[in-house]
Amino acid sequence: MSEESRELHAIVFGRVQGVGYRYFVLDQAAALGLSGWTRNLPNTTVEVLAQGRLDALNGLLAALHRGPSGGRVERIDSQLRGITEICNGFRITH
């Protein structure tokens, strides 16, 4: 990670489980060259932690609002911050 790297932490609310949302996030993050992870949470939300350039993180945030065709995003609680953990690649976790 470079000095310019930042971290996006997001919780996505809506119809985001069981619709391929995590795989959508994985594809979008990989296309943008981001590192991090995404996972389902027990309360039916999806959590995303992504690291990389600010412009790429903003691109991912815009994609998170769109979501996959089968999903419906109601709202996203997000925070841009400094790096809190070192991630290599982007993965789906549990």
C-alpha positions in Angstrom: 0.0 0.0 0.0 1.3 3.5 -0.8 0.9 6.6 1.2 -2.0 7.6 -1.0 -3.9 4.4 -0.2 -7.1 4.7 1.9 -9.6 2.2 3.2 -13.3 2.1 2.7 -15.5 0.3 5.3 -19.1 -0.1 4.3 -22.2 -1.8 5.5 -24.8 -2.3 2.8 -28.5 -2.6 3.7 -31.4 -3.9 1.5 -31.9 -7.1 -0.5 -28.2 -7.9 -0.6 -27.9 -11.5 0.6 -28.8 -14.4 -1.7 -28.6 -12.3 -4.9 -24.8 -12.6 -5.7 -24.0 -9.3 -4.1 -20.6 -10.5 -2.6 -19.6 -11.8 -6.0 -20.6 -8.6 -7.6 -18.4 -6.7 -5.0 -15.5 -9.2 -5.7 -15.7 -8.5 -9.4 -15.9 -4.8 -9.1 -13.1 -4.6 -6.6 -10.8 -6.8 -8.7 -11.5 -4.6 -11.8 -10.6 -1.5 -9.8 -7.4 -3.1 -8.4 -8.5 -3.0 -4.8 -7.6 -5.2 -1.9 -9.8 -6.3 1.0 -12.8 -8.5 1.7 -16.6 -8.7 1.8 -18.9 -10.9 3.9 -22.5 -11.5 4.8 -23.5 -10.4 8.3 -26.1 -12.2 10.5 -28.5 -9.2 10.3 -28.9 -9.6 6.5 -26.4 -6.8 5.6 -23.2 -7.1 3.7 -19.9 -5.7 5.0 -17.1 -4.5 2.7 -13.6 -3.5 3.5 -11.6 -2.3 0.5 -8.2 -0.7 0.2 -6.5 1.3 -2.5 -6.5 4.6 -4.4 -9.2 7.1 -3.5 -10.5 7.3 -7.0 -10.9 3.5 -7.1 -12.6 3.4 -3.7 -15.1 6.0 -4.9 -15.7 3.9 -8.0 -16.4 0.9 -5.8 -18.7 2.9 -3.6 -20.7 4.0 -6.6 -20.9 0.3 -7.7 -22.0 -0.7 -4.2 -25.0 1.6 -4.6 -25.9 0.0 -7.9 -25.4 -3.6 -6.9 -26.2 -6.6 -9.0 -29.5 -6.8 -11.0 -31.2 -9.2 -8.5 -30.4 -7.0 -5.5 -31.9 -3.8 -4.1 -29.7 -1.5 -2.1 -31.6 0.6 0.4 -28.7 2.4 2.1 -25.0 2.2 2.7 -23.2 3.3 5.9 -19.6 4.0 4.8 -16.4 5.5 6.1 -13.2 6.4 4.3 -10.2 6.2 6.7 -6.6 5.2 7.0 -5.5 1.6 6.6 -6.5 -0.5 9.6 -5.2 -3.9 8.4 -3.1 -5.2 5.6 -5.0 -7.0 2.9 -3.6 -8.8 -0.1 -6.0 -9.3 -3.0 -9.7 -9.2 -2.6 -11.7 -12.1 -1.2 -15.1 -13.3 0.1 -14.8 -14.2 3.7 -17.1 -15.5 6.5 
